């Protein structure tokens, strides 16, 4: 679903990112999602 994020978040000023704290990969992927969200 990551390919949808740039168009879906376009023009937004905030986002809520959630992860599974019992899954290390889930936590480490937050940085990747933030980068995708911040692409202008």
HELIX and SHEET records of a PDB file:
HELIX    1   1 UNK A    2  UNK A    9  1                                   8    
HELIX    2   2 UNK A   24  UNK A   28  1                                   5    
HELIX    3   3 UNK A   30  UNK A   38  1                                   9    
END                                                                             
